């Protein structure tokens, strides 16, 4: 074999190795993004569930019939219920495209 042929063979092996390494890096990047997408979808569900639970909690607090409870506390609880319910409905509406 001539020097040119040996040079070409060694370059081909080197390029092949470089392409394999780049392919593996790209595959790892894609795998990470797929995993990240799954996590974000689950976080969207968890967020909506958290908002719903908070709305239910504040609704229960606003409906308490405790005579020792000042009326301002019931008003505050009703306001919080409305706030968390709005969070829940908006998150459900916006996340339904993705979840």
For each residue, the residues with C-beta under 8 A, 3 or more apart:
1: 5 6 9
2: 5 6
3: 6 7
4: 7 8
5: 1 2 8 9
6: 1 2 3 9 10
7: 3 4 10 11
8: 4 5 11 12
9: 1 5 6 12 13
10: 6 7 13 14
11: 7 8 14 15
12: 8 9 15 16
13: 9 10 16 17
14: 10 11 17 18
15: 11 12 18 19
16: 12 13 19 20
17: 13 14 20 21
18: 14 15 21 22
19: 15 16 22 23
20: 16 17 23 24
21: 17 18 24 25
22: 18 19 25 26
23: 19 20 26 27
24: 20 21 27 28
25: 21 22 28 29
26: 22 23 29 30
27: 23 24 30 31
28: 24 25 31 32
29: 25 26 32 33
30: 26 27 33 34
31: 27 28 34 35
32: 28 29 35 36
33: 29 30 36 37
34: 30 31 37 38
35: 31 32 38 39
36: 32 33 39 40
37: 33 34 40 41
38: 34 35 41 42
39: 35 36 42 43
40: 36 37 43 44 98
41: 37 38 44 45 98 99
42: 38 39 45 46
43: 39 40 46 47
44: 40 41 47 48 91 95 98 99
45: 41 42 48 49 95 99
46: 42 43 49 50
47: 43 44 50 51 91 95
48: 44 45 51 52 88 91 92 95
49: 45 46 52 53
50: 46 47 53 54
51: 47 48 54 55 84 85 87 88 91
52: 48 49 55 56 84 88
53: 49 50 56 57
54: 50 51 57 58 80 84 87 88
55: 51 52 58 59 81 84 85 87 88
56: 52 53 59 60
57: 53 54 60 61 84
58: 54 55 61 62 77 78 80 81 83 84
59: 55 56 62 63 77 81
60: 56 57 63 64
61: 57 58 64 73 77 80 81
62: 58 59 74 77 78 80 81
63: 59 60
64: 60 61 69 74 77
65:
66: 69
67:
68:
69: 64 66 73 74
70: 73 74
71: 74 75
72: 75 76
73: 61 69 70 76 77
74: 62 64 69 70 71 77 78
75: 71 72 78 79
76: 72 73 79 80
77: 58 59 61 62 64 73 74 80 81
78: 58 62 74 75 81 82
79: 75 76 82 83
80: 54 58 61 62 76 77 83 84
81: 55 58 59 61 62 77 78 84 85
82: 78 79 85 86
83: 58 79 80 86 87
84: 51 52 54 55 57 58 80 81 87 88
85: 51 55 81 82 88 89
86: 82 83 89 90
87: 51 54 55 83 84 90 91
88: 48 51 52 54 55 84 85 91 92
89: 85 86 92 93
90: 86 87 93 94
91: 44 47 48 51 87 88 94 95
92: 48 88 89 95 96
93: 89 90 96
94: 90 91 97
95: 44 45 47 48 91 92 98 99
96: 92 93 99
97: 94
98: 40 41 44 95
99: 41 44 45 95 96
